[in-house]
Amino acid sequence: MHQSSSHNQSPMSVAAHWVSVTSTISLEMALPGAFGYWLDGQLGTKPCLVIIGVVLGFVTGMVHLLQLVKTENQKEKDRIKDDKKDGR
């Protein structure tokens, strides 16, 4: 079985980290659309701002997700490199 790059942390600590990350990305995607919906109601501009908010939230969430994947891939490469250096 594959171990996480944070193999020296407790499972609860690793779970809390991933809950935090997924919650952050979810909110980054949802809040701009919700704010656009609210602002559309205040200004009477439906559906312009909600569309802009949804697109902005999607782009923001995807950029964050791609950065996360890139970071995790680099950590995995470093771990494999260290394991080879240590002869494991």
Protein Blocks (a to p, Z undefined) as FASTA:
>chain_A
ZZdfklmbcfklmmmmmmmmmmmmmmmmmmmmmmmmmmmmmnopafklmmmmmmmmmmmm
mmmmmmmmmmmmmmmmmmmmmmmmnoZZ
